[in-house]
Each structure stands twice: as structure tokens, then as C-alpha cells.
Amino acid sequence: MSSTLLSRRDLAFLLHDWLDVTRLTERPRYAEHSRETFDDVLDLAARVAAEHFAPHNRAADTAEPTFDGRRVHTIPQVKAALDVFAQTGLLAASLDESIGGMQLPHVVSAACFAWLQAANVGTAAYPFLTLGNANLLLTHGSAEQIDTWVRPMVEGRFFGTMCLSEPQAGSSLADITTRAEPQPDGTYRLVGTKMWISGGDHELAENIVHLVLARIPGGPPGVKGISLFIVPKVLLDADGALGPRNDVVLVGLNHKMGYRGTTNTLLNFGEGVHRPYGRAGAVGYLVGQPHQGLAQMFHMMNEARIGVGAGATALGYTGYLKSVAYARQRPQGRPLVDKDPTAPQVPIVAHPDVRRMLLAQKSYVEGALALILYCGRLLDEEKTAPVEGDRNRAHLLLDMLTPVAKSWPSQWCLAANDLAIQVHGGSGYTRDYDVEQHWRDNRLNPIHEGTHGIQALDLLGRKATMQGGAGLALLLETIGATVSRAWKAEGEAAELAAQLGVAVDRVGVVTRRLWATGDPELALANASVYLEAVGHVVIAWMWLEQLLVVEAAGAPDGPDADFLAGKRQAARYFFRHELPRTGPQFDLLESLDRTTLDTRESWF
């Protein structure tokens, strides 16, 4: 029976037929692997997801964590699933063998993790945050910090968080006030409050390793004065054993509309409830150099942004598969041309408007999954390509695509969930069917790790202009190379290539037009429209890439014929129904519209 979490066939198509990940085994880092080991870990992830994560997805939503004033309570299935996941070693799948990892390619690891996100995004959030925490410390931490904090996280004994936002600051990190006072022994004592901290308190692991942004007194104002600290929930003795409780206090849990299985917290640091070593103040350890905290944290934030896009994709994908299954088995009505009321009802998939909704979902989720895996492949190129120029190119292209990979799935795979509810009819609006929860879970992703507006400012205000526009030029050049290949393929691929080529040209023209005014406020006033339009161009590129693989496959028989025909039809849908949306958006941007910019606060 095929899974309703993800499509194993689609993953094989994307990883092997398109991205050819087995070629990575020619590189020293991945030389111990093969297609067989890649497929084995994907199968393992699928089994863990289906057998240990999916069964309690609904229970974790309806019986969300509670706080009795002393400790947090979660349903036991959450810890049981996380323990199984830790035992598989998948948490460290892409990490070095020296730290306990498997040295899997990042693209394969991302595909593995997508199974867990599709099955239970709330439970999957704990290892997701932990891995991001560990990767940051592996890049910026000292050897001692890696041994002390990363190794227990890799083993699944400690979990990790990121503590950025504060109640008075929100996403404006320049306004954080948490302070870190230096101590004679080289440690720091932190005092302040952090808000919206996912995984901030629980008893699912022996310890929680918080990565906290704070200010060292006397440092520069704004973001240039932010430093990064390791602040564990429980301090360690000299031999690494759990020691006294640190001065980190859970004030309360936030109750969000989705991701209910993930604790979301308000934390006080240095309140004095706990007095480690006889004094108030949360003990923290500086990561790297002072005043480099935001740059260091962006390592975790950028990884998390792509991970949020992956989670949004997985939620959209499982909702799509479940709506397909429902549409095939739900009888209702008769064909429009059949007026006989005594004729048997047909499954609703027979109705054109239902097929429209399914095809839209397919074009969104399979396009988004292609983008997420492509970003994973770029990360592998950045880390392991033999030629330095190729590594630099991959880094620049990944930097350019990160805001799109975060925001486009968060918007359009949410739209897929909305359509999945509609396909279910009245049943979709009840809690008896999973699609209602998938929509609520996915609705959080447009704000996770930076809102659409923040990603839009990043794309147009920073990424499109960095290095004199080199990132944007590389993106357009890379898409243009696909367009050229499609031209040479002729037929339908060439037809779609012509349409994409026009859109690519408009991205360049519009970007230059926006910045030619010399007025940043005007240029960025409609940045969210720019993000959405460029995102659609990128996903159209992903679909043209897939169509070229389909055309190269010829005309196979059996189930593969239907699979490839479905790919072709989804590509057609995206180019005919979705890419044309960008025309009016580019027109609006090119006109330098001031409607939002000139609107006064008093008019609301």
C-alpha cells in the first residue's frame, strides 16, 4: 500500500532520476555510501515516521503539553518516538563520523527528515532544533564546547533550542535587552527574558542546551553588540555529569493554533529562582568572539529557514496524498452528462473541479519538494565540490534561494492544505480528518524563522543586491541554462521554456527598475509581491527541470507511465495556471506603485 505521508516514488525520481545523488559517492566524504545505503536510510526514516511518529500526531494535538508550575507534562508517545529516532542515528545522519554521524549527503538527510515532518511535525520539531543547534556549534564552537554539548545532542541525550526573540523586541533583534555579565572564571551570568522559544522546556531529554543572544555591557548598540551564549537548563560537573539546575525558569507555555505537540515557551534567565553555585544569574558560555552573535546565529537561522520550508512542504504533501485517497473512495454525484438519477454515484475524483484542486496541490507540493531537495544538493556542492569555484557558486546560489525556499512552501503548501480541506467537503472542516490539523500546523510556517515580509526584505533588499547583484545574476543564469536545454529538447519543453524565459527576463528588468530610483523605501514597499513573483519563477524552473527528466524517460509501460504522465500534467498546470500570475505582479512592481507607501496610519 502506498504511503499517505510522502511519495517514495517521487523521492526516487527527484533524488536519483533528476539530482543523481549517487554521483556524490565519488567524493571522499561520501565514498562509503551507495544508492543502496541511501535507499536503506530513506526506508528506515519512512518506517520510523509511519510506526512511531504518525500514530500519536492527533493525540499530541488534542492533549498538548501542560505546565503545573513545576514541570512540563507531555504525552508519553512523544518521548517514546524521540527515543526510537535517537537510536536510529538519523539525528546525526549528515554529520561527521568523528562526531558520531553517518556522513550522508545533506540532500538525502533532508529527504529522510521530511518523512518525520509529514508524519508529526510537532514531535519532529525537537530533533530539528537540536540538529540546527549542533551544526552551529560545530561551526563556531570550541573543541571543548563540541565535546561537552554537541556529542550528547548527537546521541539524543540533550536537546537544543535557539533563543532570539524577546517580548518587547519580536523580530527586531537590534532591540533585545538580555544582558550577559562577564565573570572572573570566564563564564557569564545572563539576565533577561526570551519569548516564543520552541522546545524551551520539557522532560523529553536529560538536558536542554539553549543558544541565547544577549549583550555584554559596554558593547556596541544595535545588532553589532549582540553575542551568543550556551546556556544549559542543567549545568554539568567537571566529569560531564548533570550538576545543579541553572537559573533558567519557565514562566509559561504559549498555546499556538498548530504544532501543539511542541512546547512553546516564555523563559526568564537570571530570575533567581535557582541559584547555581549560590548566586542568581543564568550561567552562560560565550560562543566564539564577543559581538559576533547575530552572524553566528544566522548559521542556525538559515538552516532553520530551509527546514521550515521543508516542514511546510511535508505538511502540504501529506495533505495532498490524503485528499487524493479520499477523492478516490468518496462516492458523490454523477457526471454532468449523465442525467439518470438511478445511475450509481461516482467517486468525486471524477468531477473536473476536484481534479483541478488535486492538480493544483500536486503542482505546489511536488514543486516545493524539488526546491527543498535542490537546496540540499547545493549544500553538498558547497561543502564537497572538488573545485573551489563550484563551491563558491553553490554557496551564492543557496544564499539567494534561501528566502524563497522558506517562504514559497509556507504560502503555497498551506494553500495546498486549504484545497485538501475543500476536497474533503464538509468532512474536511471537522477534527475527524487529518487535513484540518495539517492546515493549522502549516499556518504557523509563514511566521516561523522570519515572516514573509522579512524574507521579502532579505530577498530584494539584500540578496538581489549583494556583491553587486552577483547572486541574482547567478540565479537567472542558472535558470537560463535550463531554458536553453529545454529549447534544444524541442516539443512541449521548448514551449514552456519560452514562457519561463520571458519571466526570467522580467525578474532582471524589474529588479533594476526598483533600485534605479535610489529610494530604498520605495524599492522595498512592495517587496512581498517581488518575493511571491520570483518564487513562482523559481518553482516553474523546478517544474521545467522535472519535465526534461520525464521527456528523457521516453514512454515506459506500467505504473511508471502514470507517474510520469502525472508529472507532465502538473508541469502543464503550473505553467498555464500559476506562472501567468507573475505578469500582473511584475507590472505592479515596474510601475513603482506607492499605494501602500503613501497610506497614512490614520486612514485605518
VEXDREN-2710 file (C-alpha; in Angstrom, 1 decimal):
% VEXDREN-2710
k/r/px/py/pz
1/MET/0.0/0.0/0.0
2/SER/1.4/3.4/-0.9
3/SER/2.0/5.9/1.9
4/THR/-0.1/8.9/2.6
5/LEU/2.8/10.7/4.2
6/LEU/5.1/11.2/1.2
7/SER/5.6/9.5/-2.2
8/ARG/8.5/7.1/-2.2
9/ARG/8.4/7.1/-6.0
10/ASP/8.6/10.8/-6.2
11/LEU/11.6/10.9/-3.8
12/ALA/13.3/8.3/-6.0
13/PHE/12.5/10.4/-9.1
14/LEU/13.9/13.6/-7.6
15/LEU/16.9/12.1/-5.8
16/HIS/18.0/9.6/-8.5
17/ASP/16.5/10.4/-11.8
18/TRP/16.9/14.2/-11.5
19/LEU/19.6/15.1/-8.9
20/ASP/21.6/11.9/-9.4
21/VAL/22.7/11.8/-5.8
22/THR/24.6/8.6/-6.3
23/ARG/27.3/10.5/-8.1
24/LEU/28.1/12.1/-4.8
25/THR/29.6/8.8/-3.7
26/GLU/32.6/9.6/-6.0
27/ARG/33.6/12.2/-3.4
28/PRO/35.7/11.2/-0.4
29/ARG/33.2/12.3/2.2
30/TYR/30.5/10.0/0.8
31/ALA/32.7/7.2/-0.5
32/GLU/31.4/4.7/2.0
33/HIS/27.8/5.1/0.7
34/SER/25.9/3.9/-2.4
35/ARG/22.4/4.0/-3.8
36/GLU/21.6/1.0/-1.6
37/THR/22.6/2.8/1.6
38/PHE/20.7/5.9/0.6
39/ASP/17.6/3.9/-0.1
40/ASP/18.0/2.0/3.1
41/VAL/18.1/5.1/5.3
42/LEU/15.1/6.5/3.4
43/ASP/13.2/3.3/4.1
44/LEU/14.2/3.4/7.7
45/ALA/13.0/7.0/8.0
46/ALA/9.7/6.1/6.4
47/ARG/9.2/3.2/8.8
48/VAL/10.0/5.3/11.9
49/ALA/7.7/8.0/10.7
50/ALA/4.8/5.7/10.0
51/GLU/5.2/3.4/13.1
52/HIS/6.3/5.9/15.8
53/PHE/5.6/9.5/14.7
54/ALA/2.3/9.4/12.8
55/PRO/0.3/7.3/15.3
56/HIS/0.4/10.0/18.0
57/ASN/0.1/13.1/15.8
58/ARG/-3.6/13.6/16.7
59/ALA/-3.1/12.7/20.3
60/ALA/-0.2/15.3/20.7
61/ASP/-2.5/17.9/19.1
62/THR/-5.5/17.2/21.4
63/ALA/-3.5/16.6/24.5
64/GLU/-0.9/19.4/24.2
65/PRO/1.8/19.9/26.8
66/THR/0.8/21.3/30.1
67/PHE/2.7/23.1/32.9
68/ASP/1.8/22.6/36.5
69/GLY/4.0/25.3/37.8
70/ARG/6.9/22.9/38.4
71/ARG/7.3/20.8/35.3
72/VAL/6.0/20.3/31.8
73/HIS/3.9/17.2/31.0
74/THR/3.7/15.7/27.5
75/ILE/2.0/12.5/26.4
76/PRO/4.4/9.5/26.7
77/GLN/4.3/8.7/23.0
78/VAL/6.3/11.8/22.2
79/LYS/9.4/10.7/24.2
80/ALA/9.0/7.1/23.0
81/ALA/9.1/8.2/19.4
82/LEU/12.1/10.5/20.0
83/ASP/14.0/7.7/21.8
84/VAL/13.4/5.4/18.8
85/PHE/14.6/8.2/16.5
86/ALA/17.7/8.7/18.6
87/GLN/18.5/5.0/18.4
88/THR/18.5/5.0/14.6
89/GLY/21.3/7.6/14.4
90/LEU/19.3/9.6/11.9
91/LEU/19.6/12.7/14.0
92/ALA/23.3/12.9/13.0
93/ALA/22.8/11.5/9.5
94/SER/24.7/14.3/7.7
95/LEU/27.3/14.9/10.5
96/ASP/31.0/13.8/10.5
97/GLU/31.7/10.2/11.6
98/SER/34.1/11.7/14.1
99/ILE/31.2/13.2/16.0
100/GLY/29.0/10.1/15.6
101/GLY/27.4/10.9/12.3
102/MET/26.8/8.9/9.1
103/GLN/28.2/11.4/6.7
104/LEU/25.2/11.1/4.5
105/PRO/24.7/13.8/1.8
106/HIS/22.6/16.7/3.1
107/VAL/20.1/16.2/0.3
108/VAL/19.5/12.6/1.4
109/SER/19.3/13.6/5.1
110/ALA/16.7/16.3/4.1
111/ALA/14.6/13.7/2.4
112/CYS/14.8/11.4/5.4
113/PHE/13.7/14.2/7.8
114/ALA/10.8/15.1/5.5
115/TRP/9.2/11.8/6.4
116/LEU/9.1/12.8/10.1
117/GLN/7.8/16.2/9.4
118/ALA/5.0/14.8/7.3
119/ALA/4.1/12.3/10.0
120/ASN/4.2/14.5/13.0
121/VAL/5.7/18.0/12.7
122/GLY/5.2/18.7/16.4
123/THR/7.3/15.9/17.6
124/ALA/9.8/16.3/14.7
125/ALA/10.5/19.9/15.9
126/TYR/12.6/18.7/18.8
127/PRO/15.3/17.0/16.8
128/PHE/15.0/19.6/14.1
129/LEU/16.0/22.4/16.5
130/THR/18.6/20.2/18.1
131/LEU/20.4/19.5/14.8
132/GLY/20.4/23.2/14.0
133/ASN/21.9/23.9/17.4
134/ALA/24.6/21.2/17.0
135/ASN/25.5/22.4/13.5
136/LEU/26.0/26.0/14.7
137/LEU/28.3/24.8/17.5
138/LEU/30.2/22.5/15.1
139/THR/30.9/25.6/13.0
140/HIS/31.5/28.3/15.7
141/GLY/32.1/26.5/19.0
142/SER/35.4/25.4/20.6
143/ALA/36.5/21.8/20.7
144/GLU/35.6/21.7/24.3
145/GLN/32.1/23.0/23.7
146/ILE/31.6/20.4/20.9
147/ASP/32.7/17.6/23.2
148/THR/30.6/18.9/26.1
149/TRP/27.4/19.9/24.4
150/VAL/27.3/18.6/20.8
151/ARG/28.1/15.0/21.4
152/PRO/25.2/14.5/23.9
153/MET/22.9/16.2/21.4
154/VAL/24.0/13.9/18.6
155/GLU/23.3/10.9/20.9
156/GLY/19.8/12.2/21.6
157/ARG/20.5/12.7/25.3
158/PHE/20.4/16.5/25.2
159/PHE/18.1/18.7/23.0
160/GLY/18.7/22.2/21.8
161/THR/16.9/25.5/21.2
162/MET/17.5/28.9/19.8
163/CYS/16.6/31.9/22.0
164/LEU/16.4/35.1/19.9
165/SER/13.1/37.0/20.4
166/GLU/12.0/39.0/23.4
167/PRO/8.6/40.3/24.3
168/GLN/9.4/43.9/23.6
169/ALA/11.5/43.2/20.5
170/GLY/9.9/40.5/18.5
171/SER/11.8/40.1/15.2
172/SER/13.7/43.4/15.7
173/LEU/16.8/41.8/17.2
174/ALA/18.5/45.2/17.4
175/ASP/16.2/45.9/20.4
176/ILE/17.0/42.9/22.6
177/THR/18.0/43.7/26.1
178/THR/19.1/40.4/27.7
179/ARG/22.5/41.1/29.2
180/ALA/25.5/38.9/29.9
181/GLU/27.8/39.9/32.7
182/PRO/31.4/38.6/32.4
183/GLN/32.6/36.6/35.4
184/PRO/36.2/36.1/36.8
185/ASP/36.1/32.4/35.8
186/GLY/35.4/33.2/32.1
187/THR/31.7/32.4/32.3
188/TYR/28.9/34.9/32.0
189/ARG/25.7/35.5/34.0
190/LEU/22.7/36.2/31.9
191/VAL/19.6/38.1/32.9
192/GLY/16.6/38.7/30.6
193/THR/13.5/37.2/29.1
194/LYS/13.1/35.2/25.9
195/MET/9.7/34.7/24.1
196/TRP/8.4/32.1/21.6
197/ILE/11.1/29.6/22.4
198/SER/10.1/26.3/20.8
199/GLY/11.2/23.3/22.8
200/GLY/12.2/25.7/25.6
201/ASP/11.2/23.4/28.4
202/HIS/10.2/19.7/28.7
203/GLU/11.4/16.5/30.2
204/LEU/12.0/14.6/26.9
205/ALA/15.8/14.7/27.3
206/GLU/18.3/14.8/30.1
207/ASN/19.2/18.4/29.4
208/ILE/18.3/21.4/27.1
209/VAL/21.0/23.4/25.5
210/HIS/19.8/26.9/24.9
211/LEU/21.7/29.2/22.4
212/VAL/20.9/32.7/23.6
213/LEU/21.5/36.1/22.1
214/ALA/22.5/38.7/24.7
215/ARG/24.5/41.8/25.2
216/ILE/27.8/42.2/27.0
217/PRO/27.8/45.5/28.8
218/GLY/29.8/48.1/27.1
219/GLY/29.4/46.6/23.6
220/PRO/28.2/48.5/20.5
221/PRO/24.5/49.3/20.2
222/GLY/22.1/47.6/17.8
223/VAL/22.9/44.2/16.2
224/LYS/26.7/44.9/16.3
225/GLY/26.6/44.4/20.1
226/ILE/25.0/41.0/20.2
227/SER/26.9/38.0/21.4
228/LEU/25.9/34.3/21.5
229/PHE/26.0/32.1/24.6
230/ILE/25.4/28.4/25.5
231/VAL/23.0/28.4/28.5
232/PRO/22.1/24.9/29.6
233/LYS/19.0/24.1/31.6
234/VAL/21.2/21.9/33.8
235/LEU/24.8/22.7/34.5
236/LEU/27.4/19.9/34.3
237/ASP/30.0/18.8/36.8
238/ALA/33.7/18.6/35.8
239/ASP/33.3/15.0/34.7
240/GLY/30.3/15.8/32.5
241/ALA/27.6/14.5/34.8
242/LEU/24.4/16.5/35.4
243/GLY/25.0/19.1/38.1
244/PRO/23.0/21.9/39.6
245/ARG/19.9/23.5/37.9
246/ASN/20.8/26.6/36.0
247/ASP/18.9/29.9/36.6
248/VAL/16.6/29.4/33.7
249/VAL/12.9/29.4/34.6
250/LEU/9.8/28.6/32.6
251/VAL/7.3/31.4/33.0
252/GLY/4.6/29.7/31.0
253/LEU/3.6/27.9/27.8
254/ASN/2.2/29.6/24.7
255/HIS/-0.8/27.9/23.2
256/LYS/-0.5/28.1/19.4
257/MET/-3.1/27.0/16.8
258/GLY/-0.7/24.3/15.4
259/TYR/2.5/22.5/16.3
260/ARG/0.7/21.8/19.6
261/GLY/3.0/18.9/20.5
262/THR/6.0/21.2/20.6
263/THR/6.3/23.2/23.8
264/ASN/6.5/26.9/23.1
265/THR/7.7/28.9/26.0
266/LEU/8.4/32.2/27.7
267/LEU/11.7/31.8/29.6
268/ASN/13.3/34.0/32.3
269/PHE/17.1/33.9/32.6
270/GLY/18.6/35.0/35.9
271/GLU/15.4/35.5/37.8
272/GLY/17.0/34.0/40.9
273/VAL/14.6/31.1/41.5
274/HIS/17.5/28.8/41.0
275/ARG/20.9/30.0/42.4
276/PRO/23.7/28.0/40.7
277/TYR/26.8/28.0/42.9
278/GLY/25.0/30.2/45.4
279/ARG/24.2/33.1/43.1
280/ALA/21.4/34.3/40.9
281/GLY/22.0/34.7/37.2
282/ALA/21.9/32.0/34.5
283/VAL/25.4/30.7/33.8
284/GLY/26.4/31.0/30.1
285/TYR/29.4/30.2/28.0
286/LEU/30.4/32.6/25.2
287/VAL/30.5/31.1/21.7
288/GLY/33.4/32.4/19.6
289/GLN/34.2/36.1/19.9
290/PRO/32.1/38.8/21.6
291/HIS/29.7/40.8/19.5
292/GLN/29.6/38.2/16.7
293/GLY/26.4/36.5/17.9
294/LEU/24.0/37.5/15.2
295/ALA/26.3/36.4/12.4
296/GLN/26.8/33.1/14.2
297/MET/23.1/32.7/14.9
298/PHE/22.4/33.2/11.2
299/HIS/24.1/29.9/10.6
300/MET/21.3/28.2/12.5
301/MET/18.6/30.6/11.2
302/ASN/19.4/30.0/7.6
303/GLU/19.4/26.2/8.1
304/ALA/16.1/26.6/10.0
305/ARG/14.6/28.7/7.3
306/ILE/15.1/25.9/4.7
307/GLY/14.0/23.4/7.3
308/VAL/10.7/25.4/7.8
309/GLY/10.2/25.3/4.1
310/ALA/10.7/21.6/4.2
311/GLY/8.2/21.2/7.0
312/ALA/5.7/23.3/5.1
313/THR/6.3/21.1/2.1
314/ALA/5.9/17.9/4.0
315/LEU/2.6/19.1/5.6
316/GLY/1.3/20.1/2.2
317/TYR/2.4/16.9/0.7
318/THR/0.7/14.6/3.2
319/GLY/-2.5/16.7/3.0
320/TYR/-2.4/16.3/-0.8
321/LEU/-2.0/12.5/-0.7
322/LYS/-4.8/12.2/1.9
323/SER/-7.1/14.2/-0.3
324/VAL/-6.3/12.1/-3.3
325/ALA/-7.1/8.9/-1.3
326/TYR/-10.3/10.5/-0.1
327/ALA/-11.4/11.6/-3.6
328/ARG/-10.9/8.1/-4.9
329/GLN/-13.1/6.4/-2.3
330/ARG/-15.8/9.0/-1.7
331/PRO/-18.8/8.5/-4.0
332/GLN/-20.9/11.5/-4.6
333/GLY/-22.9/12.7/-7.6
334/ARG/-22.8/11.7/-11.2
335/PRO/-21.1/13.0/-14.3
336/LEU/-22.6/16.2/-15.7
337/VAL/-23.6/14.5/-18.9
338/ASP/-25.3/11.6/-17.1
339/LYS/-28.9/12.8/-16.1
340/ASP/-30.0/9.3/-14.9
341/PRO/-30.7/9.7/-11.1
342/THR/-30.7/5.9/-10.8
343/ALA/-27.2/5.5/-12.1
344/PRO/-24.6/4.7/-9.5
345/GLN/-22.7/7.6/-7.9
346/VAL/-19.1/8.2/-9.0
347/PRO/-16.0/8.9/-6.8
348/ILE/-15.5/12.6/-6.5
349/VAL/-12.2/12.4/-8.3
350/ALA/-14.3/12.0/-11.5
351/HIS/-15.5/15.6/-11.2
352/PRO/-13.3/18.1/-13.1
353/ASP/-13.3/20.7/-10.3
354/VAL/-12.0/18.1/-7.8
355/ARG/-9.3/17.2/-10.3
356/ARG/-8.4/20.9/-10.5
357/MET/-7.9/21.1/-6.8
358/LEU/-5.8/17.9/-6.7
359/LEU/-3.7/19.1/-9.6
360/ALA/-3.1/22.4/-8.0
361/GLN/-1.9/20.7/-4.8
362/LYS/0.3/18.4/-6.8
363/SER/1.9/21.3/-8.6
364/TYR/2.6/23.1/-5.3
365/VAL/3.9/20.3/-3.2
366/GLU/6.0/18.4/-5.8
367/GLY/7.4/21.7/-7.0
368/ALA/8.3/22.7/-3.4
369/LEU/9.8/19.3/-2.6
370/ALA/12.0/19.7/-5.7
371/LEU/13.2/23.1/-4.5
372/ILE/14.0/21.8/-1.0
373/LEU/16.0/18.9/-2.3
374/TYR/17.8/21.1/-4.8
375/CYS/18.8/23.3/-1.9
376/GLY/20.1/20.2/-0.1
377/ARG/22.1/19.3/-3.2
378/LEU/23.6/22.8/-3.3
379/LEU/24.7/22.5/0.3
380/ASP/26.5/19.3/-0.6
381/GLU/28.2/21.1/-3.5
382/GLU/29.1/23.9/-1.2
383/LYS/30.8/21.5/1.2
384/THR/32.3/18.9/-1.0
385/ALA/32.7/20.1/-4.7
386/PRO/36.3/19.4/-5.8
387/VAL/36.7/22.8/-7.4
388/GLU/36.6/25.9/-5.2
389/GLY/34.8/27.9/-7.8
390/ASP/31.9/25.4/-7.8
391/ARG/31.8/25.5/-4.0
392/ASN/31.5/29.3/-4.1
393/ARG/28.9/29.2/-6.8
394/ALA/26.8/26.8/-4.8
395/HIS/27.1/28.9/-1.7
396/LEU/26.0/32.1/-3.5
397/LEU/23.1/30.3/-5.2
398/LEU/21.9/28.7/-2.0
399/ASP/22.1/32.1/-0.3
400/MET/19.9/33.6/-3.0
401/LEU/17.4/30.8/-2.8
402/THR/17.0/30.6/1.0
403/PRO/14.3/33.2/1.4
404/VAL/12.3/31.6/-1.4
405/ALA/12.8/28.1/0.0
406/LYS/11.5/29.3/3.3
407/SER/8.5/31.4/2.2
408/TRP/7.2/29.9/-1.0
409/PRO/6.3/26.5/0.5
410/SER/5.0/28.3/3.6
411/GLN/2.5/30.1/1.5
412/TRP/1.6/27.7/-1.3
413/CYS/1.8/24.4/0.5
414/LEU/-0.5/26.0/3.0
415/ALA/-2.7/26.8/0.1
416/ALA/-2.5/23.0/-0.8
417/ASN/-3.7/22.2/2.7
418/ASP/-6.6/24.6/2.2
419/LEU/-7.5/22.8/-1.0
420/ALA/-7.2/19.4/0.7
421/ILE/-9.8/20.5/3.2
422/GLN/-12.1/21.6/0.4
423/VAL/-11.7/18.2/-1.4
424/HIS/-12.9/16.5/1.8
425/GLY/-16.0/18.7/1.7
426/GLY/-17.8/19.0/5.0
427/SER/-15.6/16.3/6.5
428/GLY/-12.5/18.4/5.9
429/TYR/-13.7/21.0/8.3
430/THR/-14.0/18.5/11.2
431/ARG/-11.3/17.2/13.5
432/ASP/-12.2/13.7/12.4
433/TYR/-9.9/14.0/9.4
434/ASP/-6.2/14.9/9.5
435/VAL/-6.3/17.7/6.9
436/GLU/-7.8/20.1/9.4
437/GLN/-4.8/19.7/11.7
438/HIS/-2.3/19.8/8.8
439/TRP/-3.7/23.3/7.9
440/ARG/-3.4/24.6/11.4
441/ASP/0.1/23.2/11.8
442/ASN/1.2/24.7/8.4
443/ARG/-0.4/28.1/9.2
444/LEU/2.5/28.7/11.6
445/ASN/5.2/28.3/9.0
446/PRO/4.6/31.8/7.4
447/ILE/5.9/33.3/10.7
448/HIS/8.4/30.7/11.7
449/GLU/12.1/31.9/11.3
450/GLY/11.0/35.2/9.9
451/THR/7.7/36.3/8.3
452/HIS/7.1/36.6/4.6
453/GLY/7.8/40.3/4.9
454/ILE/11.2/39.7/6.5
455/GLN/12.1/37.1/3.8
456/ALA/10.9/39.6/1.1
457/LEU/13.2/42.4/2.5
458/ASP/16.0/39.9/2.6
459/LEU/15.5/38.7/-1.0
460/LEU/15.0/42.1/-2.6
461/GLY/16.9/44.3/-0.2
462/ARG/20.0/42.2/0.5
463/LYS/20.2/39.0/-1.7
464/ALA/19.4/40.7/-5.0
465/THR/21.9/43.4/-4.4
466/MET/24.7/41.5/-2.7
467/GLN/28.1/41.5/-4.4
468/GLY/26.9/44.0/-7.0
469/GLY/23.9/41.8/-7.9
470/ALA/26.1/38.7/-8.4
471/GLY/23.6/36.4/-6.6
472/LEU/20.7/37.4/-8.7
473/ALA/22.7/37.2/-11.9
474/LEU/23.8/33.7/-11.0
475/LEU/20.2/32.6/-10.3
476/LEU/18.9/34.0/-13.6
477/GLU/21.9/32.5/-15.4
478/THR/21.2/29.1/-13.8
479/ILE/17.5/29.2/-14.7
480/GLY/18.5/30.4/-18.2
481/ALA/20.7/27.3/-18.7
482/THR/17.6/25.1/-18.0
483/VAL/15.7/27.2/-20.5
484/SER/18.4/26.6/-23.1
485/ARG/18.4/22.9/-22.6
486/ALA/14.6/22.8/-22.9
487/TRP/14.8/24.8/-26.2
488/LYS/17.1/22.1/-27.6
489/ALA/14.7/19.4/-26.4
490/GLU/12.0/21.0/-28.6
491/GLY/8.4/20.0/-28.3
492/GLU/6.4/20.9/-25.2
493/ALA/9.6/21.6/-23.2
494/ALA/10.6/24.3/-25.6
495/GLU/7.1/25.8/-25.4
496/LEU/7.3/26.0/-21.6
497/ALA/10.9/27.3/-21.9
498/ALA/9.7/30.2/-23.9
499/GLN/7.2/31.2/-21.2
500/LEU/9.8/30.8/-18.5
501/GLY/12.4/32.8/-20.4
502/VAL/10.1/35.8/-20.6
503/ALA/9.5/35.6/-16.8
504/VAL/13.2/35.3/-16.1
505/ASP/13.9/38.4/-18.2
506/ARG/11.3/40.3/-16.3
507/VAL/12.9/39.5/-13.0
508/GLY/16.1/41.2/-14.1
509/VAL/14.3/44.2/-15.6
510/VAL/12.0/44.7/-12.6
511/THR/14.9/44.4/-10.1
512/ARG/16.9/47.0/-11.9
513/ARG/13.8/49.3/-12.2
514/LEU/13.1/49.1/-8.4
515/TRP/16.6/50.1/-7.5
516/ALA/17.2/52.7/-10.2
517/THR/15.1/55.2/-8.2
518/GLY/17.8/55.5/-5.5
519/ASP/14.9/55.4/-2.9
520/PRO/15.2/52.2/-0.8
521/GLU/11.8/52.8/0.9
522/LEU/10.1/52.9/-2.5
523/ALA/12.0/49.9/-3.8
524/LEU/11.1/47.8/-0.8
525/ALA/7.5/49.0/-0.4
526/ASN/6.2/46.0/-2.4
527/ALA/8.9/43.5/-1.6
528/SER/6.4/40.8/-0.7
529/VAL/5.0/41.0/-4.2
530/TYR/8.5/40.6/-5.5
531/LEU/9.1/37.5/-3.3
532/GLU/5.9/35.8/-4.5
533/ALA/6.6/36.6/-8.2
534/VAL/10.3/35.4/-8.0
535/GLY/9.1/32.4/-6.0
536/HIS/6.7/31.4/-8.8
537/VAL/9.5/31.8/-11.4
538/VAL/11.8/29.5/-9.3
539/ILE/9.1/26.8/-8.9
540/ALA/8.4/27.0/-12.7
541/TRP/12.1/26.3/-13.1
542/MET/11.8/23.3/-10.9
543/TRP/9.0/22.0/-13.0
544/LEU/10.8/22.6/-16.2
545/GLU/13.8/20.6/-14.8
546/GLN/11.4/17.7/-13.9
547/LEU/9.7/17.8/-17.3
548/LEU/13.1/17.4/-19.0
549/VAL/13.7/14.2/-17.0
550/VAL/10.2/13.0/-17.9
551/GLU/10.9/13.6/-21.6
552/ALA/14.2/11.8/-21.4
553/ALA/12.5/8.8/-19.9
554/GLY/10.6/8.2/-23.1
555/ALA/7.3/6.2/-22.9
556/PRO/7.6/3.5/-20.2
557/ASP/4.9/0.9/-19.6
558/GLY/3.1/0.1/-16.3
559/PRO/2.7/2.2/-13.2
560/ASP/5.7/4.4/-14.2
561/ALA/3.7/5.6/-17.2
562/ASP/1.0/7.1/-15.0
563/PHE/3.6/8.5/-12.6
564/LEU/5.4/10.3/-15.5
565/ALA/2.2/11.4/-17.1
566/GLY/1.2/13.0/-13.8
567/LYS/4.5/14.9/-13.6
568/ARG/3.9/16.2/-17.1
569/GLN/0.4/17.3/-16.3
570/ALA/1.4/19.0/-13.1
571/ALA/4.1/20.9/-15.0
572/ARG/1.5/22.0/-17.6
573/TYR/-0.8/23.1/-14.8
574/PHE/1.8/25.2/-13.1
575/PHE/2.8/26.9/-16.4
576/ARG/-0.8/27.5/-17.5
577/HIS/-2.5/28.4/-14.2
578/GLU/0.3/29.6/-11.9
579/LEU/3.2/31.2/-13.8
580/PRO/0.9/33.7/-15.5
581/ARG/0.2/35.2/-12.1
582/THR/3.6/36.8/-12.2
583/GLY/2.7/39.1/-15.2
584/PRO/0.5/41.5/-13.3
585/GLN/2.8/41.3/-10.3
586/PHE/5.8/42.4/-12.4
587/ASP/3.6/45.1/-13.9
588/LEU/2.8/46.4/-10.5
589/LEU/6.4/46.3/-9.4
590/GLU/7.7/48.0/-12.5
591/SER/5.2/50.8/-12.1
592/LEU/6.8/51.7/-8.7
593/ASP/3.4/51.7/-7.1
594/ARG/3.2/53.9/-4.0
595/THR/-0.2/52.8/-2.7
596/THR/1.0/51.1/0.4
597/LEU/3.9/53.5/0.9
598/ASP/1.6/56.6/0.8
599/THR/-1.1/55.2/3.1
600/ARG/-1.3/57.0/6.4
601/GLU/-1.8/55.3/9.7
602/SER/-4.9/57.5/10.4
603/TRP/-6.7/56.1/7.4
604/PHE/-7.2/52.7/9.0
END
